[in-house]
Amino acid sequence: MNGQENQTIIIPTMYRTKTCGELRLANAGERVTLAGWVQSIHNLGALTFVDLRDRYGVTQLAFNEDAPEDLRQKAARLGREYVVQATGRVIERHSKNPNIPTGEIEILVDRLDILNESLVPPFTIEEHTDGGDDLRMKYRYLDLRRACVRRNLELRHRLAIEVRRYLDGQDFLEIETPVLVNSTPEGARDFVVPSRMNKGQFYALPQSPQTLKQLLMVAGMDRYFQIVKCFRDEDLRADRQPEFTQIDCEMSFVGQEDVLRTFEGMMRHLFQAVKGIDLPELPRMTWADAMKYYGSDKPDTRFGMRFVELKNHQPDNASRQTVDSLFPAGFQVFDQAAYIGAIRCEGQASCTRKQLDQLTDFVKRPQVGARGLVYARVQQDGTVRSSVDKFYGPDTLAQLRDRMQARPGDLILILSGDDAMRTRRQLCELRLEMGTRMGLRDKGRYSCLWVIDFPMYEWSDEEQRLMAMHHPFTSPKPEDIPLLDTDPASVRANAYDMVINGVEVGGGSIRIHEAGLQQKIFEVLGFTPQQARRKFGFLMDAFKYGAPPHGGLAFGLDRLVSLFAGLDSIRDCIAFPKNNSGRDVMLDAPGALEPSQLDELAISVRLPQ
């Protein structure tokens, strides 16, 4: 006997026996109880119909003229978003709704309980709401009731489950790493957290678990992954948030080929499991070719329109190629240009002058920065008419047509500039704009590839020094290591990115696992031994105890979900996102602290004048 015989066991009320999305005509005659939110009310005099919604769907409730007076009074009290419980019999619906799975039935209600009343919501909780972005973000908990938003979170959940399923099958261990870490140089700005117990000192929130996952490889974990929150204090845009989620992975005793094969397999698994799409083997493109032919290290290869170089007198460290100009002297803009590049827009010679002027205005925008646009139309008889006819004769324009492999009806668009890389980026923006206008960027089509052989370093005008293009732990190509002493800007990295539809969804590298080479990389980056020791001494010490060759990568879960869902912004697949100013308008964060909190942290705040 344990003295518990006389205790009362409280059984919770059964709020529902079915959800609002599962009843079908086969359930006709059953007595059921549903619970949810009132989406809409249709009062037809003697009859009242209510659409009841929960996470699983919508079911119509019917209140007929024979219902008891108290039931009809309760139904008359209902308002949008009231939380109710309804019991009744499933019957065949007289006026069926083919647009919803439950559209053949309704519930003839004989009992109704109002569980909670609601204010009139500030916008309609429907697929096509009347609420703007700011309003919906302020009341995000209401926005999340909308089916289109909920489906994004369901997709996110499904992707995360499938990631775990695949990586578990590949012997990866899911291991959590700390959120309060040390601040590190390079990369984006850190979010910092003051320490109360160590006044004047600060933690940083991790931009990624990079060094920690490398330590896990030193520890012999062999294969690690984590679906982890990361934080970067950087300027925001559609595919950036201050906090975001990574599928973070690392492997021991691997080279680049092992990593690419493993995670190409993961992407193939996700597309098959979630989208029912069989991905072909992913093509690979060097960084140098991506920049030369697309002006971007994340090219959108759903469509062609590759760049054709018409002049390049600026040395290119990646390809070391120089292309003679197609154009004879006479047009000052082209004469003075270091680079001239063009794209062929198939069948677009019919563009009007107004449309071409709009394209010119587009490339002149500050976000693009080109000085102007030259165009040439290939006529039906094969002759070429251009905006620079007075500078070049028919023979030169015919050479242009042939170099571009243009056919009658095609449009050639040309940009020039005094810096090859900058002009390529401008031409990339023009290419993407034309791809959009021509309907070539279908969100339902997926074109995936690996971009490999990135430069190890890039020059920073702000810092006036070489910076790591990825991070300082990336290994150089073995054959390029001697160049670290003579021409570090030419060193290629053992780095790779996965690109889908022009979006970088994941990237990584083979890491440095030898303390001597890591110290050399720090020197190239301008760290003194003391600075390297202060920031990364723990990692360099760990390497002295037998670090295995290792490498890995991280995928952006938010970007993957937005691509799979066909969204324009990652905000729409995050439960509680920040706005473009980095603010959470629902929580009104960030906000000021109480003076007592600041005193406790030994922090004085100086507000801008």
Salt bridges, closest charged atoms under 4 A:
GLU22 OE1 - LYS18 NZ 3.99
ASP51 OD2 - HIS42 NE2 3.68
ASP54 OD2 - ARG16 NH1 3.46
GLU69 OE1 - ARG72 NH2 2.80
GLU81 OE1 - ARG53 NH2 2.67
GLU81 OE1 - ARG145 NH1 2.66
GLU92 OE2 - LYS96 NZ 2.83
ASP110 OD2 - ARG31 NH1 2.51
ASP113 OD1 - LYS74 NZ 3.71
ASP113 OD2 - ARG111 NE 2.93
GLU117 OE2 - ARG77 NH2 2.72
GLU127 OE2 - ARG151 NH2 2.71
ASP133 OD1 - ARG136 NH2 2.61
ASP133 OD2 - ARG571 NH2 3.51
ASP143 OD2 - ARG136 NH1 2.99
ASP143 OD2 - ARG140 NH1 2.67
ASP143 OD1 - ARG146 NH1 2.74
GLU154 OE2 - ARG55 NE 3.80
GLU154 OE2 - ARG150 NE 3.13
GLU162 OE2 - ARG158 NE 3.52
GLU162 OE2 - ARG165 NH1 2.64
GLU162 OE1 - HIS269 NE2 2.83
GLU174 OE2 - ARG164 NH2 2.84
GLU186 OE2 - ARG465 NH2 2.95
GLU234 OE2 - ARG240 NE 3.75
ASP239 OD1 - ARG237 NE 2.70
ASP239 OD2 - ARG559 NH2 3.49
GLU243 OE1 - LYS229 NZ 2.98
GLU243 OE2 - LYS578 NZ 2.67
ASP248 OD1 - LYS213 NZ 2.98
GLU250 OE1 - LYS213 NZ 3.49
GLU250 OE2 - ARG511 NE 2.86
GLU257 OE1 - ARG284 NH1 2.74
ASP258 OD1 - ARG261 NH2 3.14
GLU264 OE2 - ARG268 NH2 2.85
ASP297 OD1 - LYS298 NZ 3.99
ASP300 OD2 - ARG302 NH2 2.66
ASP300 OD2 - ARG441 NE 3.17
GLU309 OE2 - ARG424 NH2 2.75
ASP316 OD2 - ARG424 NH1 3.20
GLU346 OE2 - ARG407 NH2 3.34
ASP357 OD1 - ARG353 NE 3.20
ASP389 OD2 - ARG385 NE 3.38
ASP402 OD1 - ARG401 NE 3.09
ASP410 OD2 - ARG344 NH1 2.90
ASP418 OD1 - ARG422 NH2 2.84
GLU433 OE2 - ARG437 NE 2.86
ASP453 OD1 - LYS477 NZ 2.89
ASP453 OD2 - ARG492 NH1 3.88
GLU463 OE1 - ARG465 NE 3.75
GLU479 OE2 - ARG492 NH2 3.07
ASP480 OD2 - ARG492 NE 2.89
ASP485 OD1 - LYS520 NZ 2.41
ASP487 OD2 - ARG320 NH2 3.61
ASP497 OD1 - HIS470 NE2 3.72
ASP541 OD2 - ARG533 NH2 2.55
ASP541 OD1 - LYS544 NZ 3.51
ASP558 OD1 - ARG156 NH2 2.81
ASP568 OD1 - LYS443 NZ 2.43
ASP588 OD1 - ARG583 NH2 2.85
